[in-house]
């Protein structure tokens, strides 16, 4: 019990709400009741009632994880992603304020021990969430940063912006390089200012869905 009390959990996920925009051009989720409390009450004699919700959405909604299948037809999908690559990972945060520079290059990781760790890039871009600015000229990683992270054994890479790649160009080298080596990507994170640079564990686990390459997660850090 004492050990539990010494730990704290920081939520690093955006709330998913009806009709919201995550990625410009993709439809927002439709959230409604499938089974209402009023209609279910007739099934019980003890005053019980239940709600069953329904959500129709594209997989790239809210804070989500990309599996290799998102980029590669023969890549592993959500169902085959090992939990070891998503849950209880030792983690570090790299601070790269968006107002200083949008691109995070390999030089910003130099000297860091990332092997077997979740590497979370804190740019502060999440302050633009659900504004017109969010999807325009956002923070990203460069191709040489992806090469460095692959070469140095990162287990997962996350960022608190619209896309881990620079969407101003018609290429996706960071997705291509990381997912080719089975390194999951967590995009649209938030709250990274509330975690330390190191000394914590990170989890971002999607449902075990066959034939899909992306899905929302409840990403969080366990401190202490």
C-alpha positions as CSV (number, residue, x, y, z in Angstrom):
1,X,0.0,0.0,0.0
2,X,2.8,2.4,0.8
3,X,4.4,1.8,-2.6
4,X,1.1,2.5,-4.3
5,X,0.7,5.8,-2.4
6,X,4.1,7.0,-3.5
7,X,3.2,6.7,-7.2
8,X,1.1,9.1,-9.2
9,X,-0.5,8.7,-12.7
10,X,-0.5,11.5,-15.3
11,X,-3.0,11.2,-18.1
12,X,-1.3,12.1,-21.5
13,X,-4.5,11.6,-23.7
14,X,-7.0,14.0,-25.2
15,X,-10.7,13.5,-24.5
16,X,-12.7,12.0,-27.4
17,X,-15.8,14.1,-27.9
18,X,-18.7,13.9,-30.4
19,X,-17.9,15.6,-33.7
20,X,-14.4,16.8,-32.8
21,X,-11.6,17.1,-35.3
22,X,-8.4,15.2,-34.7
23,X,-6.7,15.2,-38.0
24,X,-7.8,17.8,-40.6
25,X,-9.9,16.3,-43.3
26,X,-11.0,13.2,-41.3
27,X,-14.5,13.0,-39.9
28,X,-15.1,13.4,-36.2
29,X,-16.6,10.7,-34.1
30,X,-20.4,10.1,-33.8
31,X,-21.2,9.2,-30.2
32,X,-24.7,8.2,-29.1
33,X,-26.7,5.8,-27.1
34,X,-27.3,2.4,-28.6
35,X,-29.3,1.3,-25.5
36,X,-30.8,4.1,-23.3
37,X,-31.4,3.9,-19.6
38,X,-35.1,4.6,-20.2
39,X,-35.5,1.8,-22.6
40,X,-33.5,-0.7,-20.6
41,X,-35.5,-0.1,-17.4
42,X,-38.4,-2.1,-18.7
43,X,-36.3,-5.2,-18.6
44,X,-35.8,-5.2,-14.8
45,X,-38.0,-5.3,-11.8
46,X,-35.6,-3.8,-9.3
47,X,-35.2,-0.3,-10.7
48,X,-32.1,-1.1,-12.6
49,X,-31.2,0.6,-15.8
50,X,-28.2,0.5,-18.1
51,X,-26.7,2.5,-20.9
52,X,-24.8,1.0,-23.8
53,X,-23.1,3.5,-26.0
54,X,-22.2,3.5,-29.6
55,X,-19.3,5.3,-31.3
56,X,-18.7,5.5,-35.1
57,X,-15.2,6.9,-35.9
58,X,-12.1,6.6,-38.0
59,X,-9.3,4.9,-36.2
60,X,-7.1,8.1,-36.1
61,X,-9.2,9.8,-33.5
62,X,-7.9,11.5,-30.3
63,X,-4.6,10.2,-29.0
64,X,-3.7,7.0,-30.8
65,X,-1.0,4.5,-31.6
66,X,0.3,3.6,-35.1
67,X,1.3,-0.1,-35.6
68,X,3.4,-1.1,-38.6
69,X,0.3,-2.2,-40.5
70,X,-0.7,1.5,-40.7
71,X,2.2,2.0,-43.2
72,X,3.0,-1.5,-44.5
73,X,0.6,-4.1,-45.8
74,X,2.7,-6.9,-44.4
75,X,3.4,-5.1,-41.1
76,X,2.1,-6.4,-37.8
77,X,-1.3,-5.0,-36.9
78,X,-2.8,-3.9,-33.5
79,X,-3.6,-7.5,-32.6
80,X,0.0,-8.6,-33.0
81,X,1.7,-5.7,-31.4
82,X,3.4,-7.2,-28.3
83,X,2.3,-5.6,-25.0
84,X,6.0,-5.2,-24.1
85,X,6.2,-2.6,-26.8
86,X,3.3,-0.6,-25.4
87,X,2.9,-1.0,-21.7
88,X,5.0,-0.1,-18.6
89,X,8.0,1.1,-20.7
90,X,10.7,3.1,-19.0
91,X,10.4,6.5,-20.6
92,X,12.2,9.8,-21.2
93,X,10.9,13.2,-22.4
94,X,12.8,15.4,-24.9
95,X,11.8,19.1,-24.6
96,X,11.6,20.8,-28.0
97,X,9.4,23.9,-27.7
98,X,7.5,24.5,-31.0
99,X,8.1,28.3,-30.8
100,X,11.9,27.7,-31.0
101,X,11.9,25.2,-33.9
102,X,9.2,23.0,-35.4
103,X,11.6,20.2,-36.5
104,X,13.3,17.9,-33.9
105,X,16.5,16.6,-35.4
106,X,18.9,13.8,-34.4
107,X,21.2,16.3,-32.6
108,X,18.5,16.8,-30.0
109,X,18.8,13.2,-28.9
110,X,22.5,13.0,-28.8
111,X,23.9,11.5,-25.6
112,X,20.6,10.1,-24.5
113,X,20.1,6.5,-23.5
114,X,16.9,5.5,-25.3
115,X,17.4,1.8,-25.7
116,X,14.2,-0.1,-24.7
117,X,12.5,3.2,-23.7
118,X,9.5,5.2,-24.8
119,X,10.9,8.5,-26.2
120,X,8.3,11.3,-25.8
121,X,8.8,14.6,-27.6
122,X,7.3,17.5,-25.7
123,X,6.8,20.4,-28.1
124,X,3.8,22.1,-26.4
125,X,1.9,21.9,-29.7
126,X,-1.1,20.4,-27.8
127,X,-2.0,24.0,-26.7
128,X,-3.5,24.4,-30.2
129,X,-5.7,21.3,-29.9
130,X,-9.1,21.8,-31.5
131,X,-8.1,25.1,-33.0
132,X,-7.6,25.9,-36.7
133,X,-3.8,26.2,-36.0
134,X,-3.5,22.6,-34.8
135,X,-3.1,21.0,-38.2
136,X,-1.0,23.7,-39.8
137,X,2.8,23.9,-39.8
138,X,3.0,21.7,-36.6
139,X,5.9,20.3,-34.7
140,X,7.5,17.1,-36.2
141,X,10.6,14.8,-36.2
142,X,13.0,14.8,-39.1
143,X,14.2,11.8,-41.0
144,X,17.6,11.8,-39.4
145,X,16.0,11.8,-36.0
146,X,14.1,8.7,-36.9
147,X,17.3,7.1,-38.1
148,X,18.9,7.9,-34.8
149,X,16.1,6.5,-32.8
150,X,16.1,3.3,-34.8
151,X,19.9,2.9,-34.5
152,X,19.8,3.5,-30.8
153,X,17.0,1.1,-29.9
154,X,14.0,3.2,-29.0
155,X,11.0,1.0,-28.1
156,X,8.2,3.6,-28.8
157,X,8.2,7.2,-30.0
158,X,5.5,9.7,-29.1
159,X,4.8,13.4,-29.9
160,X,2.2,16.0,-28.7
161,X,1.4,17.3,-32.2
162,X,-0.7,16.6,-35.3
163,X,1.7,14.3,-36.9
164,X,5.2,12.9,-36.2
165,X,6.1,13.7,-39.8
166,X,6.3,17.1,-41.5
167,X,3.0,17.2,-43.4
168,X,4.0,20.2,-45.5
169,X,5.8,17.7,-47.8
170,X,4.4,14.7,-49.7
171,X,6.6,12.1,-47.9
172,X,6.4,10.3,-44.5
173,X,10.0,9.2,-43.7
174,X,9.5,9.1,-39.9
175,X,6.5,6.8,-40.1
176,X,8.3,4.7,-42.7
177,X,11.5,4.3,-40.7
178,X,10.0,3.7,-37.3
179,X,7.2,1.4,-38.4
180,X,9.6,-0.6,-40.6
181,X,11.4,-1.6,-37.5
182,X,8.3,-2.3,-35.4
183,X,8.6,0.8,-33.3
184,X,5.0,2.0,-32.4
185,X,4.2,5.7,-32.7
186,X,1.9,7.6,-30.4
187,X,0.6,10.8,-31.8
188,X,-1.7,13.7,-30.5
189,X,-0.4,13.3,-27.0
190,X,-1.0,16.0,-24.4
191,X,0.2,16.9,-20.9
192,X,3.8,16.1,-21.3
193,X,4.7,19.3,-19.3
194,X,3.4,17.4,-16.3
195,X,6.0,14.6,-16.3
196,X,9.7,14.7,-15.5
197,X,12.5,14.2,-18.1
198,X,13.1,10.7,-16.9
199,X,12.4,8.2,-14.1
200,X,8.9,7.2,-15.0
201,X,7.0,4.5,-17.0
202,X,4.7,5.0,-19.9
203,X,1.8,3.0,-21.3
204,X,-0.4,3.4,-24.4
205,X,-2.3,0.2,-25.2
206,X,-5.0,0.0,-27.9
207,X,-7.6,-2.7,-28.2
208,X,-6.4,-6.0,-29.8
209,X,-8.1,-5.5,-33.2
210,X,-7.2,-7.7,-36.2
211,X,-6.6,-6.0,-39.5
212,X,-6.2,-2.4,-38.2
213,X,-3.0,-0.3,-37.9
214,X,-4.2,2.6,-35.7
215,X,-6.5,3.0,-32.8
216,X,-7.1,5.4,-29.9
217,X,-5.4,4.8,-26.6
218,X,-5.5,6.0,-23.0
219,X,-1.8,7.1,-22.8
220,X,-0.4,7.7,-19.3
221,X,2.7,8.0,-17.3
222,X,3.3,6.4,-13.9
223,X,5.6,8.5,-11.8
224,X,7.7,7.3,-8.8
